[in-house]
Amino acid sequence: MPLTTRQFGPLSCQIYDNLPADQSPDVIAIVSHGFGAPGDDLVPLGPEILRNQPQLSERVRFIFPAAPLSLLEMGMPGGRAWWMLDVAELNAAIA
């Protein structure tokens, strides 16, 4: 299966595997991005892992969900979040 997109509830997910069309995976790896990242930033990991670990090619399906919250209003176009963070508070704690 080449890269496909599928909706699971409110989540838009990119899905990648090398499985034959009639085969179910032994393992599903759900890879979640961090705060502010776009939903597809980690997608290249799927092909890279399978290239480096060919024994996984017919066993693993990767699912890369995009977090449900947009960060556009925080000045981060394309940025997504699983939950909101108070960035100002975090920055103050670091200083």
PyMOL commands that set and color helices and strands:
alter all, ss='L'
color gray80, all
select helices_A, chain A and resi 45-52+54-56+72-74+87-94
alter helices_A, ss='H'
color red, helices_A
select strands_A, chain A and resi 4-8+11-17+27-30+60-65+69-70+80-81
alter strands_A, ss='S'
color yellow, strands_A
deselect
rebuild
show_as cartoon
